[in-house]
Amino acid sequence: MIEWTGTPAYKQVAEDLRRRIAEGEFARTGQLPSLAQIRERYDVTVTVARDAIRQLKTDGLAVSHQGKGAFLTSDSVTLVRQAGPESAIAELRDEMSRLKSEVNELRERVAALEAG
């Protein structure tokens, strides 16, 4: 599920969890998958799973209770649906900036190789 795109793995996992929240997958119980379930589904480390949940908490979509897991906030579905296009645009801008930087670096390397 996680691909090498330059986007950190935890952000990819968090984004997929946001999508699943928006689709109402966790609405019945309000509970997000456990760290073990995230690790298994996305084939990631426990650190990546923790960071993905931490990102959702930072975004106001989840709260966690030690020993019980992470749960959706009462307005998580609304927040995810409202953030839709704006969030995607911000991510695309970040990605474009990163790609521009990489292209400039590659241009410099090519110029150095051609000069040398």
Residue, then its C-alpha position, 0 to 999 in steps of 0.5 A: m500500500i505504501e509507495w516510494t513517492g517522496t511523501p513520508a510513509y506516515k503521511q500516506v497512511a494518515e491520508d488513507l485513514r482520512r479517506r476511510i474516515a470520510e467514507g464512514e468506515f469507522a463510524r459504527t464503533g468510532q474506533l480507529p484500527s490498532l497499531a498492529q492492524i495498521r502495521e499489518r494492513y499497510d506493511v509499515t513499522v510501529t513508528v510509522a503507525r504511531d506517527a500516522i495516528r499522531q498526525l490524525k490527532t494533530d489534525g483534530l480527527a482522533v483522540s487516544h486513550q492509553g491501553k484502549g486505542a485511538f478514537l474518532t472525535s465527534d466532528s472528525v467526519t465533518l472535518v475530513r470532508q471539509a478539508g478535502p480539496e484544500s488539503a489536497i491542494a496544499e499537498l500538491r503544492d508541497e510535492m511540486s516544491r519538492l520536485k522543483s528542488e530535485v529537478n534543480e539539483l539534477r540540473e546542477r549534477v548534469a552541468a557538473l558532469e558535462a563540465g568535468 
